[in-house]
Amino acid sequence: MSGKKGMTHYSAELKREAVRRFLAEGKTYRTIAEELGIRKAERIEVWVRDFRREGQAGLTKPKGRPRKGEQSELERLRGVFHMNLHEEKGYGDSTSRTTNVQNVQNQGLLCVTG
């Protein structure tokens, strides 16, 4: 158990088995929950919905907000871009702005088309 007290995380294998029993065997959410030791039968309903929308990926993707320190590539690149903008003097004039964009392009962090 991790996260908040009382919050249980279930493996992708258990989720797949619960979804299989519902779709293939026609068992109820409550019956499946009792058989597999899942605290709330409503969780299975969510897993079935996720499976129908996204297939297997819906059962394995992380839920909720990323942990501190984990950062998407886009967020990281935005940070680099803004850092470069603020490092140079004269941020407000167009020459400086052009130079900053060129610096980011030269580092391979930004692609500008057209």
N, C-alpha and C positions, 0 to 999 in steps of 0.2 A: 504494500500500500504506500502511495506517495501523495504529495499534494496536501490538500486540506484533510483534516481529520475526518475519517469516514468515507473519503473518496477513494473508489477502487478503480484501477486501470486494468482493462482486459486485453489479452493478447489478440493479435490479428487472427490466429488460428481458432481461438474460441469464438470470435465474432463470426468468422466464416462458417463454423459449425452451427452456430445458432441460426444464421440466415439460411443455411442449407436445410435445417430441420423445418423451418417455417415454410420455405418455398417448395421443397421436394416432398416433405412428409405431411404438410398441412397442419402441423401442431400449433397450438395456441402459444402466444407469447408467455403466458403464465406457466404453462407446462414446460416449455423450453427453459425458462428461468429456473424452475425447480430442479430440473434434470442436470443443468450445468452449473448450478450454484451462483446464479446472477442475482444480485440483490433486488433490482428493480426490473420488472418485465418491460417497462417502457423503453429501456435502453435498446432492447432487441428491435422494437419498432423503428427507432432512429437508425440502427444499423441496416435494417432492411431498406429503408428509404435511401440511405447513403449508397447502398449497393445498387439499387435500381437507377440512381442518378449517375454514378461514376464507376460502377463495376468494382473490381477488387481494390482499386486505388481509394475508394471511399471508405474502406475498412482499415487502411494503413496510414493515412495521412495524419499528421499531428493536428490536434484540436487546440483551440484557444490561442492566446497571445504567446509569441516566442519568449523564451527565457531571456533575462538580461544577459547581454554579451553576445547573443545570437543576432545577427544583422543580415538582412537580405543584401544581395549584391547591389541592387538599385539604391538602397539607403546608403551603402558604403560609398558608392560613386557620387551620390549627391553631396555627401560630406566632403569628399575630396574636391569636388568642383567648388563648393562654397568656401572651403579653406583657401584654395588658390585665388579665388576672387578677392578675399579679404587680405591676403598677404601682400599684394602689390599696392603701392601708393596711388592715389588718384583714382580710386575705384569708380567715382562718379562720371568720369569723362569717357567718351566712346572709344578713344584710343586704348585706354587701359582695359576696357571691357573686351575689345577685340583681341588684345594680347592675352588676356586670361583664357578666352575660349580657345585661342591657338595653342596655348600651353597645355590645356586639357586634351585637345585633339592630338597633339604631339605625343602625349603620354599614352595614347590609345584608349582613353577613357570616354571619349565622346565622338560620335559620328554625326556629322552634319551633312545633309543632302540638299540639293536644289539651290 
